[in-house]
Amino acid sequence: MTSSDIQEQLNLKAITLLQEDADKIHKLIEVQMENLATRYCPLYEEVLDTQMYGFSKEVDFAVRAGLLPEMVGKQLVSKLERNLAMLYEAMNNKE
C-alpha cells in the first residue's frame, strides 16, 4: 500500500466520521423541531450550540491536518448552521 493510498483512506475516514457527527447533530435539530409545539427548552438550545461549536472545531482540525478539503468542511458546517438557524427561527416564531 502506497502512502497515497494511505492518505486517501485517512481522508475518506475523516469525511465519514465528520458526516456521522453532522448526522447526529442534525437528528438533535430534527427532534427539537418535532417537539417545538410542546415546549421550548433553553438547555436544549445550549446543547445544540455546544455541539455545533465542537463540530466546527473537528472540521477545522481535519482541514488543518490535510484530511479534508476546506470547501467540504465549510459545506458540512454551513448545512448544519442553516438547519440550526431554521430551528431558532421556528422557536422565535413560536414565542
Backbone as JSON, one array per atom type, in Angstrom:
{
  "sequence": "MTSSDIQEQLNLKAITLLQEDADKIHKLIEVQMENLATRYCPLYEEVLDTQMYGFSKEVDFAVRAGLLPEMVGKQLVSKLERNLAMLYEAMNNKE",
  "N": [[0.85, -1.18, 0.0], [0.63, 2.14, -0.92], [1.82, 5.38, 0.13], [0.12, 7.29, -0.84], [-2.25, 5.85, -1.11], [-2.76, 5.31, 1.57], [-3.12, 7.92, 2.53], [-5.44, 8.61, 1.13], [-7.26, 6.8, 2.24], [-7.27, 7.72, 4.88], [-8.35, 10.28, 4.47], [-10.93, 9.62, 3.52], [-11.91, 8.29, 5.77], [-11.91, 10.38, 7.64], [-13.82, 12.1, 6.5], [-16.06, 10.42, 6.61], [-16.38, 10.04, 9.41], [-16.82, 12.7, 10.24], [-19.18, 13.23, 8.85], [-20.89, 11.43, 10.13], [-20.96, 12.59, 12.7], [-22.11, 15.04, 12.01], [-24.6, 14.13, 11.16], [-25.65, 13.21, 13.59], [-25.95, 15.62, 15.01], [-27.75, 16.87, 13.31], [-29.93, 15.2, 13.71], [-30.52, 15.8, 16.38], [-31.43, 18.41, 16.0], [-33.69, 17.91, 14.39], [-35.3, 16.45, 16.2], [-35.82, 18.38, 18.14], [-37.23, 20.19, 16.56], [-39.51, 18.68, 16.0], [-40.62, 18.52, 18.53], [-41.18, 21.07, 19.1], [-43.69, 22.19, 19.22], [-44.59, 21.37, 21.66], [-42.93, 22.23, 23.78], [-40.48, 24.7, 24.76], [-37.06, 24.62, 25.2], [-34.46, 26.01, 26.8], [-32.09, 24.79, 27.64], [-31.73, 22.74, 25.83], [-31.22, 24.21, 23.56], [-28.77, 25.3, 24.3], [-27.22, 22.96, 24.36], [-27.26, 22.27, 21.64], [-25.87, 24.48, 20.58], [-23.37, 24.06, 21.76], [-22.71, 21.57, 20.66], [-22.53, 22.29, 17.97], [-20.36, 24.07, 18.05], [-18.3, 22.33, 18.88], [-18.32, 20.58, 16.7], [-17.55, 22.28, 14.61], [-14.94, 22.77, 15.39], [-13.86, 20.21, 15.13], [-14.02, 19.9, 12.36], [-12.36, 21.99, 11.56], [-9.91, 21.06, 12.57], [-9.58, 18.73, 11.0], [-9.35, 19.87, 8.46], [-7.02, 21.46, 8.76], [-5.21, 19.42, 9.26], [-5.03, 18.3, 6.84], [-6.78, 16.35, 6.08], [-9.2, 16.78, 5.02], [-10.75, 18.56, 2.43], [-10.89, 22.12, 2.41], [-13.23, 23.34, 1.35], [-15.15, 21.28, 1.48], [-15.33, 20.93, 4.23], [-16.35, 23.45, 4.95], [-18.85, 23.28, 3.71], [-20.08, 21.19, 5.15], [-20.31, 22.33, 7.73], [-21.78, 24.63, 7.13], [-24.25, 23.61, 6.2], [-25.32, 22.46, 8.54], [-25.46, 24.77, 10.11], [-27.42, 26.22, 8.75], [-29.65, 24.58, 9.18], [-29.83, 24.77, 11.95], [-30.33, 27.49, 12.21], [-32.88, 27.59, 11.08], [-34.27, 26.19, 13.04], [-33.99, 27.94, 15.27], [-35.36, 30.13, 14.27], [-37.92, 29.08, 14.01], [-38.44, 28.6, 16.72], [-38.43, 31.21, 17.7], [-40.62, 32.26, 16.36], [-42.6, 30.84, 17.56], [-42.79, 31.83, 20.09]],
  "CA": [[0.0, 0.0, 0.0], [1.45, 3.34, -1.05], [1.47, 6.49, 1.02], [-1.04, 7.93, -1.46], [-3.41, 5.03, -0.73], [-3.0, 5.53, 3.0], [-3.68, 9.27, 2.67], [-6.82, 8.57, 0.64], [-8.06, 6.11, 3.25], [-7.43, 8.64, 6.01], [-9.29, 11.33, 4.05], [-12.27, 9.03, 3.49], [-12.3, 8.02, 7.16], [-12.21, 11.67, 8.25], [-15.11, 12.56, 5.96], [-17.11, 9.54, 7.15], [-16.59, 10.36, 10.83], [-17.44, 14.02, 10.34], [-20.56, 13.12, 8.39], [-21.64, 10.78, 11.21], [-21.19, 13.6, 13.73], [-23.07, 16.0, 11.46], [-25.91, 13.47, 11.18], [-26.13, 13.2, 14.98], [-26.42, 16.97, 15.34], [-28.96, 17.08, 12.51], [-31.01, 14.46, 14.39], [-30.9, 16.62, 17.53], [-32.23, 19.53, 15.49], [-34.98, 17.37, 13.98], [-36.07, 16.1, 17.39], [-36.3, 19.62, 18.74], [-38.26, 20.75, 15.68], [-40.72, 17.88, 16.19], [-41.16, 18.79, 19.85], [-41.32, 22.52, 19.25], [-45.07, 22.52, 19.57], [-44.89, 21.0, 23.04], [-42.2, 23.05, 24.74], [-39.22, 25.35, 24.38], [-36.08, 24.25, 26.23], [-33.19, 26.72, 26.63], [-30.99, 23.86, 27.83], [-31.56, 22.04, 24.55], [-30.59, 25.2, 22.69], [-27.37, 25.36, 24.73], [-26.59, 21.71, 23.92], [-27.05, 22.4, 20.2], [-24.79, 25.45, 20.37], [-22.13, 23.4, 22.15], [-22.44, 20.56, 19.65], [-22.1, 22.98, 16.75], [-19.01, 24.58, 18.27], [-17.4, 21.18, 18.85], [-18.25, 20.07, 15.33], [-16.76, 23.21, 13.79], [-13.55, 22.56, 15.76], [-13.47, 18.95, 14.49], [-13.83, 20.18, 10.93], [-11.16, 22.83, 11.46], [-8.75, 20.19, 12.76], [-9.45, 17.86, 9.82], [-8.86, 20.7, 7.35], [-5.63, 21.81, 9.04], [-4.4, 18.21, 9.18], [-4.99, 17.87, 5.45], [-7.64, 15.19, 5.93], [-10.47, 17.22, 4.45], [-10.64, 19.83, 1.69], [-11.55, 23.22, 3.12], [-14.57, 23.56, 0.84], [-16.02, 20.23, 2.01], [-15.55, 21.28, 5.63], [-17.27, 24.6, 5.02], [-20.18, 22.82, 3.33], [-20.63, 20.43, 6.27], [-20.68, 23.27, 8.8], [-22.82, 25.53, 6.62], [-25.53, 22.89, 6.16], [-25.83, 22.37, 9.9], [-25.8, 26.12, 10.56], [-28.72, 26.57, 8.15], [-30.68, 23.82, 9.9], [-29.94, 25.35, 13.28], [-30.99, 28.79, 12.05], [-34.32, 27.33, 10.89], [-34.81, 25.82, 14.35], [-34.11, 29.14, 16.08], [-36.42, 30.94, 13.69], [-39.19, 28.45, 14.38], [-38.64, 28.82, 18.15], [-38.78, 32.61, 17.89], [-41.99, 32.45, 15.86], [-43.5, 30.14, 18.48], [-42.93, 32.61, 21.33]],
  "C": [[0.9, 1.24, 0.0], [0.99, 4.41, -0.06], [0.27, 7.25, 0.47], [-2.32, 7.18, -1.11], [-3.78, 5.24, 0.73], [-3.63, 6.9, 3.22], [-5.14, 9.3, 2.23], [-7.73, 7.87, 1.64], [-8.3, 7.0, 4.46], [-8.42, 9.75, 5.68], [-10.72, 10.81, 4.06], [-12.78, 8.76, 4.9], [-12.69, 9.33, 7.86], [-13.57, 12.18, 7.78], [-16.25, 11.73, 6.53], [-17.41, 9.88, 8.61], [-17.25, 11.72, 11.01], [-18.89, 13.99, 9.89], [-21.43, 12.44, 9.44], [-21.95, 11.76, 12.32], [-22.21, 14.64, 13.26], [-24.48, 15.41, 11.48], [-26.5, 13.43, 12.58], [-26.68, 14.58, 15.38], [-27.69, 17.29, 14.57], [-30.14, 16.38, 13.17], [-31.47, 15.22, 15.63], [-31.78, 17.78, 17.11], [-33.62, 19.05, 15.09], [-35.88, 17.05, 15.18], [-36.64, 17.35, 18.04], [-37.39, 20.26, 17.88], [-39.58, 20.0, 15.86], [-41.4, 18.2, 17.51], [-41.4, 20.27, 20.11], [-42.72, 22.92, 19.69], [-45.35, 22.26, 21.04], [-44.16, 21.86, 24.06], [-40.93, 23.63, 24.15], [-38.24, 25.08, 25.52], [-34.77, 24.98, 25.98], [-31.97, 25.81, 26.79], [-30.69, 23.12, 26.53], [-30.86, 22.96, 23.55], [-29.1, 25.3, 23.01], [-26.6, 24.12, 24.27], [-26.3, 21.79, 22.42], [-25.91, 23.36, 19.89], [-23.43, 24.81, 20.67], [-21.73, 22.34, 21.13], [-21.92, 21.2, 18.36], [-20.67, 23.51, 16.9], [-17.99, 23.44, 18.19], [-17.22, 20.63, 17.44], [-17.39, 20.99, 14.46], [-15.27, 23.07, 14.12], [-13.02, 21.25, 15.17], [-13.14, 19.18, 13.02], [-12.56, 21.0, 10.73], [-9.9, 21.97, 11.61], [-8.52, 19.33, 11.52], [-8.9, 18.64, 8.62], [-7.38, 21.02, 7.56], [-4.7, 20.62, 8.94], [-4.3, 17.67, 7.75], [-5.84, 16.64, 5.18], [-8.94, 15.51, 5.2], [-10.24, 18.5, 3.66], [-11.43, 20.93, 2.42], [-12.99, 23.44, 2.66], [-15.56, 22.53, 1.38], [-16.34, 20.52, 3.47], [-16.53, 22.42, 5.79], [-18.69, 24.18, 4.67], [-20.84, 22.04, 4.46], [-21.13, 21.36, 7.37], [-21.84, 24.16, 8.35], [-24.19, 24.86, 6.62], [-26.14, 22.8, 7.56], [-26.23, 23.74, 10.45], [-27.14, 26.56, 10.01], [-29.85, 25.85, 8.87], [-30.91, 24.41, 11.29], [-30.63, 26.71, 13.22], [-32.49, 28.62, 11.84], [-34.98, 26.96, 12.21], [-35.01, 27.07, 15.21], [-35.22, 30.05, 15.57], [-37.79, 30.38, 14.09], [-39.48, 28.66, 15.87], [-39.05, 30.27, 18.4], [-40.2, 32.9, 17.43], [-43.01, 31.84, 16.81], [-43.77, 30.98, 19.72], [-43.98, 33.66, 21.25]]
}
